[in-house]
């Protein structure tokens, strides 16, 4: 019995000695899982709550976290979302490498980089509007006070002069008919707004010409002025003293240095060294009509090919004719003739009388 008691006490002494040696020679490790008090590391010199490494571990259990040292900055933190499966934790931004000049957006599920599109192009720092509602904008330099207007013949938005003011046209620049604009350094568009639904019209007296489409004129050489007008025959004409050609819908006429007397002026446009001047257009339009001439005492007027022909009314004003061969030569009453011997008068239809002339 005494032997058993001695052995038990000896074992206790050995255990205490072993524990004392451990405490004396090694750092004590605590399992925080079983601690009941709050833990505050705010004053610690460093904390590393996650495992880290240069590659993701091949195995993990749900809830583990890992800091991947080799991942791009901001994409280092991973969580084990299912057995042996790591997932990048938020923020999950896409990589910036290879996405220069793009903007970040979202498809409703994830973040992504996208290039600028639609009606604009260029980098975010130098965005340029290249079209409006999918329709291209002309590169022509606009003039002061001009606005973008759709040109159906060139399928471009182009700068044109649009005057402000109240309702109705108060100046020629507000008229849409036969407007002229520069679409490039070598091309002028004429009457871009003329269409079947809204034809451009011009009137010579009682004769009206309608244009269901516009035209354009291109210059290839020379310096001078183009005179754009409607001829009395109803032709859209570009008179010029340069080297220029019209598309279908207008006629180019060389050697013209001014508007013809029987034409309705539309525009003039100057050119220098084979290019239309950017600010060379001068609007010559007004109310597109010529004067109306009516008959008066001693005068008659008739319309012929849009022109008013004025004549003397022979029933009021006697007309001189050639000397009749006989007294029954054709004539209208009131007509008269003269030679060195006689003065002839037509008294009735085809009936002449004469008197001798003498010196006194």
Helices and strands as residue ranges (DSSP letters): H 2-25, G 32-34, E 51-53, E 65-68, E 77-82, E 85-88, E 103-106, E 111-114, E 120-121, E 128-129, E 131-132, E 135-136, E 146-151, E 156-161, G 172-174, E 180-182, E 187-190, E 200-204, E 207-211, E 215-221, E 224-230, E 236-240, E 243-246, E 251-254, E 264-272, E 275-283, E 299-304, E 307-312, E 336-338, E 342-348, E 351-356
